[in-house]
Amino acid sequence: MNTVSKSLALVLTGSLTANAGAAQAATPAPADAVIPVKKSTLVNLVDLLVQRGVINQDEGQGLVQAAEQEAVAAQAKAESANAARGANPAGNSGTSATANPDAAQTAAEWAGEPANAAGKTGKTKHVAYVPEFVKKEIRDQVRAELKAEVLQDVKRDAKDEGWGIPGALPEWVAAIHPSFDMRIRFADEFYGKDNEGGVSNAGFGSDGSQVGPYNWLAINRAATGNQAGLQTQVGINPNEAILNNQKDRLRLRERFRLGFEANLADGLKAGVRFATSNINNPVSNDQTLGNTGQSYQFAIDRAYLQYDFLDERKTNWFSLYAGRIINPFLSTDVVFDPDLSFEGVAGSFRLPFNRGSNKLAGYKTPNPTARFGINQGQQTPDSLFVTLGVFPLQDIDVSVNDKWLYAGQVGADWLVWQDSRLNLAASYYEFHNVQARRNPVGSHAYDWTAPQFVQKGNSMVAISDANTLLPNCTDTVGCLFGLASEFKVFNATAMFDYAGFGDTHVLFTADYAKNLGFNRAKILSEFGTSSFGGIVNYADNEARTTAYQVRVDVGAAELRRWADWNVNLAYRYVQRDAVLDAFTDSIFHQGGTDAKGWVMGLQYGLAKSTWLNLRWFSTDAIDGPRYSIDTVNVDLNARF
């Protein structure tokens, strides 16, 4: 039985006890006499409470005994009052009680007698008596129940109103919210001993032909004089144009990011984030250790304005972004690497549903990028959404040739059951002016079509060859190379976050991508088989334009404290021209496309906002020369 039930029972019992004692007050009794309590309303109530299990038998007997003792006390009090009236019948006024019917009635009510003094009929007034120990129990119970709630309210008010911040500080100090995260990575790469080509055999296959894998970025930079030292070596030593695929290596890498976000007005905020960076690599903020004491590169990773329109019910109807912004799309690392920032403008427009329910009252939207490699989008549960974006990729002197990304996404974010959440999205990403164009002989008109950044995997063609008569062009390695295909990527993504096990979530993810821009006939008509097949790419010349991934995550949605955990398992298959290799995951198969394999991960909380992320990748090339890589990454992460 809880304290409140006991207290209510005792209050009722105390009230009846007082009435019973007052009713017997008119009958004198010896001072040491115990007045028996008949099996009346009081005793019946006590018996009923015992039968219902509200109190036990001993407690019931105690209540009856307490009632008897209080009745004796009440009788003694009544006798004292009667004696006082006998000594001074007229009271202070000098008149008799019978001469003052109201006074007689008052005295009778005090003694618990029927108020019919002087022949006047009245009603008995009962005053409930609450024992002191019952009052104390009630006070203690109420205090215990209210203490936690009051403390929460005080803390909330202190945070909202900025208690403790000196009044001398300007308002903008409280409007700025800093963020920080740091990662130390141990990256171990193991290459298959039967890999073909590569630096160990001078980049040549069994038939004497050069088979790669090619370092297209180094080749293009050397041809344009952007990398002194390779400019002449590319033509002399083919190994400079070949990626490592034989020598295992261990690297220590570090990522540091410091951001600030400021609330400018209702719904409007500005942000900036600084990060270690490779400057020329948009999909990695890692800085490799081992620079002989040289300073790290530090760059502006994000700089943006964001406006969120919220109505009076705090429903977010749309968000607008401009600048160097976060990835606004629901997506996975099949299409976009987690470190990729978008440059341009975007807007996400929402149509809420279930607004009449209270499902969202206690729901806190988790960090959309808490699970590595997955972006659940900048959305609000129980809404349909449309996200549109226009992003410049490369500014060319002649504006008509600028490279752009036009992107659109439609989807639904649905809180289907308690905290279980379903995300569905269909996306279309069109990359404009990214495909190569062939230079006329002796011309450099289309040199701008060479990409500023690539990883590996996409089909490449020669924009210009030795016939352009540049001093560092040879019959083996041409001058500049570009993307053979256009990229118009359709992407379908589904995520179901099941929260039926409390803090342990189960997240199922399925992702599919298809490049609709690949046109084999157009590529062959412009570049011919000699530059599209054989040395530059794969001999079959067939479309390889499909990618997919299935993944399951089990554990905490976000690691915040000691012993939080999460495990994941995924299988990924990305054909060479399914997505743009420059923007896809930089770790799977050491970046790029034309890869398939498994990914396993384990995350474990080491302390508050500190956790370990262990991931293992086992990948193989889909087409072309044999090329397998196993990668183990051990990340120590911290943030505030």
N, C-alpha and C positions, 0 to 999 in steps of 0.2 A: 504494500500500500504506500502511495507517495504521500509526501508531507501535506500537500494541498488538500487531498481527500480527508486525511485525519483532521486537519484544521477545521474544515467545514463541518465535519461530524461533531467535533468538540464545541464549536460555536453554537450549534443547535442544542446540544446537550446542556451547555452552560446556561443558555436562555431558559430552557425548561426547568433546570435546577433552581434558578433564581425565582421563577414563578412558583415552583412547588414550595420552596422555603418561605416565601412571602405569604402564601396561602395559609400556612400553619402558624404564622407569627402571632395571631390573636390568641392562641392557646398557650398559656404559660407552661413551662417545663423546667425541670431542674437543669442547672447549668451544665452538669456533667452527663446529661441524658443524651442518647443517640436516637434521633427521631427516625423511625423506619420509613423508608420510601416504598409506597405501595406499588404494585405492578400496574402502573398507570402509563400515561403517554411516554414519560421519561424512560421507564423500564422497558416498555415495548420497543421504543426507538433503539435503545442499547442492544436489546436482543436481536432486533432486525439487522443492525450493523454487524453484529457477530456472525449471524447466519449468512449474510452476504459476503463475508470475508473482508469487510472494510477495516475492522479491528478484530483482535483476538479476544479470547475469553478473559484473560487476565486484565487486559485493558478495559473491558466492559465492567468487570467488578470494580476496578479502580474508579471508573466514572461514577458508579452508583455510590461508592463510599465517599467520593468527593462531594456528591450531591447531598448526602446526609450531613456531612460536616458543614457545608455551606448553609444548609437549612437551619442548623443549630445557631450558626453565626447570625443568620437573618432574624431568627426568633429573639436572640439576645438584643439585637439592635432595635427590634420593635418594642420589646419590653422597656428598654431605656427611653425610647420616645414616649411611650404611654406614661412612664413615671414622670417625665418632664411635663407632660400635659396636666397630670394630676396636681403637681406642685404649683402650677401657674395656669389655671383653666382659661383665663382670659387672655393669656399671652401678653405681649408687650403693650397691647392697646388697652388692657384692663377689662375686656369683654369676655364672656364665656364662649366656649366652643359651640354650645347649642344656639347661642345668639348669633353666631356667625357660621351659617351653613357651609360657605365656601371653605372656611378654615377647617371645619370638621371633615369636609370631603378631601381636602389636601392631606390631612393627617391620616385619614383612612387609606388613601392611595399609598402613602408612604409605608403603612403597616401591611399593605396587601389586602385590606378588607374591602368588601363591597361598599361602594360609595353611596349609602342611603341615609347619611346623617340628616337629622331634622326632617325625616320623612321624604327626603329628596332622592330619587333613584338616579344613579350614574353608572358609568362604565369603568371597569378596572383598567388602568394603564400599566402595561408591562414594559419593563426596561431590561433588555437582554444583557446578561452578564458574561463577559469573555474573560476566562482566567488569564493571568499574566503569562504563564508559560505558553499558552496558545498564541498570544500576541507575539511573543518572541519568535516562535516557530514561523509565523507568517512573515515577520520582518526579515528573518534570515533567508527564507525561501525567495521572497521578492528581490532582496538584495542580490542573491546569487544569479537569478535569472536576468536581471537588468544590467549587471556589471559588464558583461561581455558586449552587450549591445551598445551601452553608453560609451565604452572605450572605443569601439569601432566608429561611432559617430564623431567622437572627438578627434580621432586620428584622421578621418576623412576631411573634417573641417579644417584641421591644421594643414593638411596637404593642399586643399583647394584654395585656402586663403593665405597660404604662405607664411604661417606662423614661424617665428624665429629668424626671418630674413630682415636684416636691418632696414628700417624705413629710408635710410639715406641712399640705398642702392637704387639706380634707375629701373623703370618698369621692364625695360628690354632684357634685363638679366634673367628675370623669371620666365620670360617668353622663349628663351633659348634652351634647347634640350640636346645635350651631347650624347654621342654613342661611340663605342670603341670595341674593336675586336682584333684579336691577334691569333696567328696560327704558325706553329713550327711543324714542318713536314719532313719526314724521313721517306724518301722516294727511292725504291729499289726496283730496277728494271732488268728482267731476264729475257734474253733473246734466244729463239730456237736455234739449235746447232745445225739444223738442216735448212735454215733460211737461205734463199737464193740471192745472188748478187751481193751488194753491200761492199763495205770498205775492205773486208778481209780478202776478197779476191778481185780487187781493183774494179768492182762494179760490173763484171762481165759474166754472162751465163756460160753454160757448157758448150754452146755453139759459138762462143766468141763475141756475141752481141751484148750490148750494155742493157741491163734489165732493171736497174733501179734498186730500191725505191729512190726516186729523184727528189732532190731538195730544190723545188721550183722557186722558192723564195730566194735562196742564195743565188741561183742561176740568174734570175731577173735583176737582182740588186747588182750583181757583178757586171751584167751586160749594160746597165745604165750608169755604172761608175759609182754606185751608192755604197759599195763595200770594197775599199781599197785592200789589196792583198788577194782578193778573189778575182779581181778584174782580169788579170792575165792568167791566173792559175786555172780557171775553169777550162780554158781551151787546151791547157798543157796537161793537167792532171785531172782525169775524170773523177777521181775520188772526192774532189771538192764539191761535186754536184750530186753526191750520193749520200743519203741518210744512213746513219748507223743502224745496222740490223744484225750485228754479230757480237758486239762487245757489251757484256753486262756492265751496268753502272749504278752507283749509289750516290744520290745527291741529297744535300740538306738545303731546304728552302724555307723561306719565311714570307708571311704576308701580314701587313700591318695596315689597319684602316681606322681613321678618325673622322667622325662626321658631326655636323651641327645642323639642327633644324629649328627654325624660328617661326613662331606664330605671329603673323603680321596683322591679321584682322580675322573676323569670323569666317572660318573655312579656308582662309588663304595662308599659305606657309611657303617659306623658302628654305632650301637646304643645300649644303655643300659637303662633300666627303673627299678626304685626301687618302691616298693609298700608295703603298709600294707598287711599282709597276715596271713592266718591261718596255714601256712607251710604245713600241711598235707592235705589241701583241694585245689585241682587244679581249682575248679570252683567258688571260691569266694575270693576276696581280702578284704572282710569286716572284720573289727575289732569290736567286740561287746564291748560297753562301760560298765564299771562296774568291773574293775580289782583291786579295792582298791589301786589305785595309782601305780600299776605296769606298767612298760614300755610296749609299743606295740611291736609286732613282726614286723620286717621290713626286706624284702627279695628282692633278685633280681628277678623281674618278667619277664624281657626280657633281652637278651644279644645276639646280632646277627651281622652278616655281610650280606649286600644286594648289589647285582650288577644288574643294569639296563642297557641294551644295547639300545642306541638311535642312529638312523642314523642322517644324516645331516639335515633332515626335522623334527627332534625331535620326530620321531615315535618310540615308545617303542616296540621292537620286542620280548624281553624276559626278565624275572627277575629271579634271583637265590637267594635263602635264605639259611642260615645255622646258627645253634645255637638254642636259645630259641626265637621263632619268633611269629609274628602275624599270626592269622588264614588266610591262603592264599586262602581259598575256598569260593565260593559263597554259603551261607548257612543261616539257621535260628537257633534259640535256641531250636528247636525240636531235633536237632542232637548235636549241640555244644553250651555250655553256652557262653555268651559274654565275660566273664572274662578268658576263657580258653586260655592259651598260648601253642603253639606246640613246641616240642623239636625234632630237627632233621634237615633234609635237604629237600628242595622243589624247584621246578622250574615251572614257568608259561610261556608258549610259545604262541605267538600271531601271527595271520595272518590278517593284516589290510585289510579292503576293503573301497571303496569310497574314495580312497586317492586323486583322482582328484577333488573332491568337496571341498567347503570351509565351510562345516557344522561345523567342529570342531574349526574354526578360533576364534569364540567368546565364545566357550563352556568351562566352568570350571568344571572339574569332582568333584562332591561333596565328602565330607567325607563318605567313604563306610560304616562306622559304626555309623553314626549320629543318625539313628533311632534305639532305644533300642531294642536289640534282633534280629536285621537283619544285615547281613554282605553282602554287594553287591559285595564283592570280590575286589582284587587288579588288576582290569582290566582297559583297555582303550576302550572307546566307538568306535563302528564300527570296531569290530575285532572278529574273531573266536579264541578260546583259548583252550589250553590243560594244565592242572595243575597236576603235579605228586609230590608225597611226600613219604618219608620214615621216620618214627618217632619211636624211641625206647620208650617203655612205662615202662619197668622194667628190670633192669640188674640183671640177675641171675648168680650165681657162675659158673654154667656150661653153656657156651654160647649158646649151642644148645637149651636151654630152655628159652632164653630171650623172653620177650613179646614185640611185635611190632605192629605198625599200618602201613599198606600199603594203600595208598590212590591215587585215580585218578579221574579227572573231565574233561569233555569236555563241551563246551558251546559256546554261542554267546552273545556279548554285542553290541546292535544295537541302534543307535540314530535314531529312526524311523521318527520323525517329530519334527522340531525345537529342543527344549530341552527335549522332551519326549523320554524315554529310556526303552528298553526292554532287560531283562536279562533272559537267559535260560541256564540251566545246568543239566547234568546227572552225578551222582557221584557214586563211589564204594569205600567203606571203609571196608577193611578186617583186623580184629583184630586177631593176631596170638598168640597162646599159652595162651589165656585168660580163656578158659573154664577149669572147675575142672577135676581132675583125682583122682580116688579112691585109697587111701593108702591100701596096703596089711595089714592084721592084725598085729599089733605090729610094723609097719613101719611108718616112716615119709618121705618116698621118694618123695611124691608129695605135701608136705606142701607148696611148692613154688607156687602152683597153686591158693592158696587163694589170692584174690585181695588185693592190698595195700590200695585201696580206693573204696568204694561204697556209694551210697545214699540209695535208696530203690526201689523196684519194680521188678527187674530181678529175675527170678527163681533161687533158690539156692539149693544146695545139700551138703550133709555131705561128706567132704573129708576123715575124720576119725571120729569114734564115741567112745563110752565108751570102746569098745573092745581093743583100743590101750593102755588102762590102764594109761593114764595121770591123775595126781591127781585132776585136775579141770574139768574133763569130767564127765557128768552125763547122765542118760538115757533121760533126758528132753532136754538138750542143748548140744550136742556133743562137739567136740573140735574145729575143723576148718571147715569153709564152703566156697564153691566156686560157680562160675557161672555154671549153668546147661548147658547152650547153648553155641555154638560157635556164633560169630557175624560177619556176612558178609552182610553188609548193603548196599542196593541200595537206592539212594536218588535222587529224581527229584524235581527241584526247578524252579519256574517261578516268575518273578517280572516285573511289568509294571508301570513305574513312569510317569504319565501323567502330563505335565507342561503347559496345555492350559489355565490356569487361572492365568498367571503371576507368582508371588511369591508363590501362593498357589498350591501345588502339591497334586495329588491323586495317592497313591502307592497301587497297588493290589499285594498281595503275596499269592502264593499257594505252599505248601511243602508236599511231600509224601515220606515216608520211609518204606522199607520192609526188614526184616532180613531173608536172604536166608540161613543162617547157622543153623537154628533150625532143629534138627533131633530127633524127639520124640522116635523113635525106638532105636537109639543109646544111648540116655539118660537112657531109661528103662533097656536096656541090661547091662549097666555098674553099675547103681546105684539102680535099682529095685524100686518097687512102695513104699516100706516102707520109703525110704529116699527122694524120689522125690515128693511124695504126702503127704497128711495129714498135719503133724506138720511142715514140712519144706516148703511145698509150697501148691498149690491149688489142690484140689482133682480131678479135671477133667483131669489134665495132658495134655491138648490140647495146640496146638500152639497158641500163642497170639503175633503176629509178625508184626503188621501193625500200622503205625502212620501217621497222617496228620494234617495240619493246614491251615486255610484260614484266611486272615487278610487284613484289609484296613486301610491305614493311610491318613489323610487329613490335610494339613497345610504346614508349611515351611519345606523344606528339611533338614535344619539345623538351630537350634536356636542360633542366634548370638547377638541379641540386644533386647531392651525393646519391649514388646508387640508381639514378634514373638510367634507363637502358632502351636500346632499340636495335633490332637486327633487320637486315633486308637481303633479298635475293632477287636478281634480275637476269633475264636473257635478252640480248640486243642483237639486231641484224640490220646493218646499214649498208646498202649497195652504194657504189662509187658516186653516182650522180643523183642520189635521192634527195640530199640536202646540200646546202653550201658548206664545204668543208671548213671554211674560215671561221664559222660561228658555232659549229657543233662542239661537243665535249672535248676538252684538251687532254684528258687523262686516258680515256678508253682507247686502246691501241695507240697510245701516245699521240692522240689527236687525229682528227680527220675522219674520212669515210672509208668505204671498201673494207669493212671489218665486221666480224661476228664474234660472239662469245658471252661469257658469264661474268657477273659481278656479284660479289658477296660483301656485306658490310656489317660492322658491329660498332655501336656507339655506347659509351658508358660514362656516367657522371662521376667526376672525381671530387668535386666540391661545388659550392655555389657558383653557377655560371662558368664552370670549367669542366671540360669533358674530353674524352679520347675518341677518335674516329679511326677505326681500322678498316681498310678496304683492300680487296684482292680482285684483280682483273685477269682473266685468261682469254686472250683474243687471237684470232687468225684472220689473214686476208681472205676475202671471198674470191676475188679474181686475181689473175696475174701471177707473179712469182710467189713461191712459198714465203710467208712472212708471219711469224707468230711471236707474240710478246706476252709475258706474264709480268704484271706490275703489282707491287705491294706498297701501299701508302699508309703511313702511320702519322696521324695528325693530332697534335696537342693544341686544343682550342681554349680561348678565354675571351670573355666579353663583359661589358657592362652597359 
